[in-house]
């Protein structure tokens, strides 16, 4: 008897497939993903009123919009991800210390499958947008610690301890 976890995106003949969710119950499903973006003290010190502005515009607001757009486009980016009608998507960019910001993305749907991939994609796209908008000032920006923080609805709930 094997104790290896089952990979749900493989058929019995080990071929890629989209998981069949037709028998699952419709429930409200929520997921939050987080990551850390180390911008450096030079950029963080330029913040004014909770925002960082440069020639490209308001950095955090742009990253928030990009992250929300990322949640909406997830199934176009991840090959076996179900296209989901999102009930809501929100992204936050918060200063963490004198070098870093925390990015958080929460996605919600009422459906038969979860929104973990949408939340992870939203946080990733927001972080990448921060990098893109600030790379001319600091090409050594680091994006790290991308993770699923919480998931509710469906078969089981999950929360990082």
The 8 nearest C-alpha neighbors of each residue, nearest first, counted from 0:
[[1, 2, 3, 4, 5, 6, 11, 7],
 [2, 0, 3, 4, 5, 6, 11, 7],
 [1, 3, 4, 0, 5, 6, 7, 11],
 [4, 2, 1, 5, 6, 0, 7, 9],
 [3, 5, 6, 2, 1, 7, 0, 8],
 [6, 4, 7, 3, 9, 2, 8, 1],
 [5, 7, 8, 9, 4, 10, 3, 13],
 [6, 8, 9, 5, 18, 10, 16, 17],
 [9, 7, 16, 6, 15, 18, 17, 10],
 [8, 10, 15, 13, 14, 7, 16, 6],
 [9, 11, 13, 14, 12, 16, 15, 8],
 [10, 12, 13, 9, 14, 15, 7, 8],
 [11, 13, 10, 14, 9, 15, 16, 8],
 [14, 12, 10, 9, 11, 15, 8, 16],
 [13, 15, 10, 9, 12, 16, 11, 8],
 [16, 14, 9, 8, 10, 13, 17, 79],
 [17, 15, 8, 9, 18, 10, 14, 79],
 [16, 18, 79, 8, 19, 80, 15, 81],
 [17, 19, 8, 20, 16, 7, 79, 9],
 [18, 20, 21, 17, 22, 16, 23, 7],
 [19, 21, 23, 22, 18, 111, 112, 24],
 [20, 22, 23, 19, 111, 24, 18, 112],
 [23, 21, 20, 24, 19, 111, 25, 112],
 [24, 22, 20, 111, 21, 25, 112, 153],
 [25, 23, 111, 26, 22, 110, 153, 21],
 [24, 26, 110, 111, 109, 23, 27, 112],
 [27, 25, 109, 110, 28, 24, 152, 153],
 [26, 28, 109, 152, 108, 110, 29, 25],
 [29, 27, 152, 108, 151, 113, 107, 109],
 [30, 28, 107, 151, 150, 106, 114, 108],
 [29, 31, 150, 115, 149, 106, 105, 114],
 [30, 32, 105, 149, 104, 148, 118, 147],
 [33, 31, 147, 148, 119, 118, 104, 146],
 [32, 34, 103, 102, 146, 145, 122, 148],
 [35, 33, 145, 144, 102, 143, 101, 146],
 [34, 36, 101, 143, 142, 144, 100, 102],
 [37, 35, 142, 100, 99, 141, 38, 101],
 [36, 38, 99, 141, 140, 39, 98, 35],
 [37, 39, 140, 99, 98, 36, 42, 43],
 [40, 38, 98, 41, 37, 42, 43, 99],
 [39, 41, 98, 43, 42, 97, 44, 38],
 [42, 40, 44, 39, 43, 45, 38, 98],
 [43, 41, 45, 44, 40, 39, 38, 46],
 [42, 44, 40, 45, 46, 41, 98, 97],
 [43, 45, 42, 41, 46, 40, 97, 47],
 [46, 44, 42, 43, 47, 51, 41, 52],
 [47, 45, 51, 50, 43, 44, 49, 48],
 [46, 48, 50, 49, 51, 45, 52, 44],
 [47, 49, 50, 46, 51, 45, 52, 94],
 [48, 50, 47, 46, 51, 94, 93, 59],
 [51, 49, 46, 47, 48, 59, 52, 57],
 [50, 52, 46, 58, 57, 47, 45, 59],
 [53, 51, 57, 56, 58, 50, 54, 46],
 [52, 54, 56, 55, 57, 51, 58, 132],
 [53, 55, 56, 52, 57, 132, 58, 133],
 [56, 54, 53, 132, 57, 58, 52, 133],
 [55, 57, 53, 54, 52, 58, 61, 132],
 [58, 56, 52, 60, 59, 51, 61, 53],
 [57, 59, 61, 51, 52, 60, 56, 62],
 [58, 60, 62, 61, 57, 50, 63, 92],
 [61, 59, 63, 62, 57, 58, 64, 50],
 [60, 62, 64, 58, 59, 63, 57, 65],
 [61, 63, 125, 65, 59, 128, 60, 64],
 [64, 62, 60, 66, 90, 61, 65, 125],
 [63, 65, 61, 67, 66, 62, 68, 60],
 [66, 64, 62, 68, 63, 67, 125, 69],
 [67, 65, 121, 125, 69, 124, 63, 68],
 [66, 68, 64, 70, 69, 65, 121, 88],
 [67, 69, 65, 71, 66, 70, 64, 72],
 [70, 68, 121, 66, 72, 67, 71, 120],
 [71, 69, 117, 121, 67, 73, 68, 72],
 [70, 72, 68, 69, 73, 67, 117, 85],
 [73, 71, 69, 75, 70, 74, 68, 76],
 [74, 72, 76, 75, 70, 117, 71, 69],
 [73, 75, 80, 82, 77, 76, 72, 81],
 [74, 76, 73, 72, 77, 78, 82, 80],
 [75, 77, 73, 74, 78, 72, 80, 120],
 [76, 78, 74, 80, 79, 75, 73, 116],
 [79, 77, 80, 76, 74, 75, 17, 81],
 [80, 78, 17, 77, 81, 16, 74, 8],
 [79, 81, 74, 77, 78, 82, 17, 73],
 [80, 82, 74, 83, 79, 17, 112, 18],
 [83, 81, 74, 80, 84, 73, 75, 72],
 [84, 82, 85, 81, 108, 74, 110, 114],
 [83, 85, 108, 86, 82, 109, 110, 71],
 [86, 84, 108, 87, 107, 83, 88, 106],
 [85, 87, 108, 107, 84, 109, 88, 106],
 [88, 86, 107, 85, 106, 89, 108, 105],
 [87, 89, 106, 105, 67, 107, 90, 70],
 [90, 88, 105, 104, 67, 106, 87, 91],
 [89, 91, 104, 63, 103, 66, 105, 67],
 [90, 92, 103, 102, 93, 63, 104, 89],
 [93, 91, 102, 101, 59, 100, 103, 90],
 [92, 94, 101, 100, 95, 91, 102, 49],
 [95, 93, 100, 96, 99, 101, 92, 97],
 [94, 96, 100, 99, 101, 93, 97, 98],
 [95, 97, 98, 99, 94, 100, 43, 40],
 [96, 98, 40, 43, 99, 95, 44, 39],
 [99, 97, 39, 40, 96, 37, 38, 43],
 [100, 98, 37, 95, 96, 36, 38, 94],
 [99, 101, 94, 95, 93, 36, 35, 92],
 [100, 102, 35, 93, 92, 95, 34, 94],
 [103, 101, 92, 34, 33, 91, 35, 122],
 [102, 104, 33, 91, 90, 32, 122, 101],
 [105, 103, 90, 122, 118, 32, 31, 89],
 [106, 104, 31, 89, 118, 30, 88, 90],
 [105, 107, 88, 118, 30, 29, 87, 114],
 [108, 106, 29, 87, 86, 28, 85, 88],
 [109, 107, 85, 86, 28, 27, 110, 84],
 [108, 110, 27, 26, 28, 25, 86, 107],
 [109, 111, 25, 26, 112, 108, 27, 28],
 [110, 112, 25, 23, 24, 20, 26, 113],
 [113, 111, 110, 20, 114, 153, 28, 23],
 [112, 114, 28, 115, 153, 111, 29, 152],
 [113, 115, 117, 116, 30, 106, 29, 118],
 [116, 114, 30, 118, 117, 113, 119, 150],
 [115, 117, 119, 118, 114, 120, 73, 80],
 [116, 118, 70, 120, 114, 115, 119, 73],
 [117, 119, 121, 115, 32, 104, 106, 116],
 [120, 118, 116, 32, 122, 121, 117, 123],
 [119, 121, 123, 117, 118, 122, 69, 116],
 [120, 122, 66, 70, 69, 118, 124, 123],
 [121, 123, 104, 125, 119, 120, 124, 103],
 [124, 122, 120, 126, 121, 125, 127, 119],
 [123, 125, 127, 66, 121, 126, 122, 69],
 [124, 126, 66, 62, 128, 122, 123, 127],
 [127, 125, 129, 123, 128, 124, 122, 130],
 [128, 126, 130, 124, 129, 125, 123, 131],
 [127, 129, 131, 125, 62, 130, 126, 124],
 [130, 128, 126, 132, 127, 131, 62, 133],
 [129, 131, 127, 128, 133, 134, 132, 126],
 [132, 130, 128, 129, 134, 133, 127, 135],
 [131, 133, 129, 130, 134, 128, 58, 55],
 [132, 134, 130, 136, 135, 131, 129, 137],
 [135, 133, 138, 137, 136, 130, 131, 132],
 [134, 136, 133, 137, 138, 132, 131, 130],
 [137, 135, 134, 133, 138, 42, 41, 132],
 [136, 138, 134, 139, 135, 140, 133, 38],
 [137, 139, 134, 140, 135, 136, 133, 130],
 [140, 138, 137, 141, 134, 38, 39, 37],
 [141, 139, 38, 37, 138, 137, 130, 142],
 [142, 140, 37, 36, 143, 139, 38, 35],
 [143, 141, 36, 35, 37, 126, 140, 34],
 [144, 142, 35, 145, 34, 141, 36, 37],
 [143, 145, 34, 35, 146, 142, 33, 36],
 [146, 144, 34, 33, 143, 35, 32, 147],
 [147, 145, 32, 33, 148, 144, 34, 119],
 [146, 148, 32, 149, 31, 33, 119, 115],
 [147, 149, 32, 159, 31, 158, 146, 33],
 [150, 148, 158, 31, 157, 30, 147, 159],
 [151, 149, 30, 157, 156, 29, 158, 31],
 [150, 152, 156, 29, 28, 30, 157, 149],
 [153, 151, 28, 27, 26, 156, 155, 29],
 [152, 154, 155, 26, 28, 151, 113, 112],
 [153, 155, 152, 156, 151, 23, 24, 112],
 [156, 154, 153, 152, 157, 151, 150, 158],
 [155, 157, 151, 150, 152, 158, 154, 153],
 [158, 156, 150, 149, 151, 155, 159, 148],
 [157, 159, 149, 148, 160, 150, 156, 147],
 [160, 158, 148, 149, 157, 147, 146, 150],
 [159, 158, 148, 157, 149, 147, 146, 156]]
